[in-house]
């Protein structure tokens, strides 16, 4: 019994467990099916809601587009109607204008008929009067016209000449007064120092023994210094002084400063000389750049090429008749700017041309061109305005000025150079130099008169037309130039101009 129960009970348990698991699985399947059904229904509902939403959105867009199209159609319809009204109005106006034109044509035609009749009548009367006048005066119509025109032309010429003379006199008086006022006002506005810098070309020595140290063993020290600086160092019997000679003011300054430092240092030998010269050269180059930039900044001049800035800076070490060329260029630029402002010319062009007018003096060259030609060539190379170039090359009348700004540069240069205290050359020396120029020219046969102009930069010579022909004039100019070169000392160059003209004078008595 117990054994049967033991066997039956596990089986019953297994059966019950399986039955329970089957019922549970059945229950789970039913629940999953219900959930699936609910999800399907929810998805269907959501899809239908989105469908309705899309349909509504599409309907709204369609309604909006229809309204927009209707609005555009109404606007186009209104625009077409306005255009049609304008066309109709223009057609009405054209019809009215055509009617008016027809009336005008009719009136003009009638007037032309009247004028033709009057013209025929006047022509008949004119012919009748012409014949009558010819009989009375004994002149033809052409002869009478010629007499009347000659009389009227003579009277018109006389009246015109009177008016021209009056205008010329008034213009000369007004122009002279205006020019005097402008120049006086400009000069009064210039505030410059009377004293000018003088370039010292000698170096003082503490004693004469220093000359031997400068020369060095077998002249190696002085030879090294001359080679590195490009100058000539003259050591003579002058006590406690050494003279430095060089046409280039920058190289002369480098040599002067280097020699002064070597003397102060006491160590004078080739290696030390090379070291000092290199250092001083860098300092001088920096000074040249700084001086050029400082001047441009003070004058308010911009966009200058670096080569032009360096050439300007080199003028800091250059003097002309004791006048520092850089300060002179600055002064001329200020004067030119004031003159241009007074007369309404281009102030910037005048100031730039005046600033660069002596820039050729800061250019190293071995040619025989004068500083105006060198400056114009440099200005052309660095892309300056043609008016600036003309102002540079014409400021000593080597060529004719082609603009009012070039004339202003000439005037400003003359004002700066001629003011009291600007230059060291005395009046006696100046007059003597001009007299010597004129005497040399007048010593040649065939010369009637000689005039030294442009502060002695040009010698203008009038020759006798009978004794000197054109070919002789060329040779005479060469001979005078050679004699001037041989007998006189002068800065720059002197232009010799021969003038030969034929003048015929006759008197009506």
DADA-V777473 format. One record per pair of residues at least 12 apart in sequence whose C-alpha atoms are under 6 Angstrom apart, sorted by the first residue. I is the first residue (numbers start at 1). J is the second residue. D is the distance in whole Angstrom. If there is no record, write none. Layout:
i	j	d
I	J	D
I	J	D
//
This chain:
i	j	d
194	421	5
196	323	5
197	324	6
198	322	5
201	244	5
202	242	5
202	243	4
202	244	6
203	241	6
203	242	5
204	240	6
204	241	5
205	240	5
205	241	5
207	240	5
208	240	5
221	269	6
221	270	6
229	251	6
229	255	6
231	245	6
231	246	5
232	244	6
232	245	5
249	317	6
249	318	6
258	277	6
288	313	4
288	314	6
289	310	6
289	313	6
291	313	5
292	309	5
292	312	5
292	313	4
311	362	5
312	359	6
314	362	5
315	362	5
321	423	5
321	424	5
321	425	6
322	423	6
322	424	5
323	423	5
329	355	5
332	354	6
332	412	5
332	413	5
333	351	5
333	354	5
333	355	5
335	412	6
336	350	6
336	351	5
336	408	6
336	409	6
336	412	5
337	351	5
350	405	5
353	388	4
353	391	5
354	409	5
357	392	4
359	375	5
360	372	6
360	374	5
360	375	4
372	392	6
372	393	5
373	393	6
376	389	5
376	392	6
376	393	5
391	406	4
395	410	5
434	452	6
434	456	6
438	450	5
446	463	6
446	464	5
446	467	6
447	463	4
448	462	6
448	463	5
448	464	6
449	461	6
449	462	5
457	494	5
458	494	5
458	495	4
458	496	6
459	496	5
460	497	5
461	498	5
461	499	6
462	499	5
463	500	6
465	500	6
//
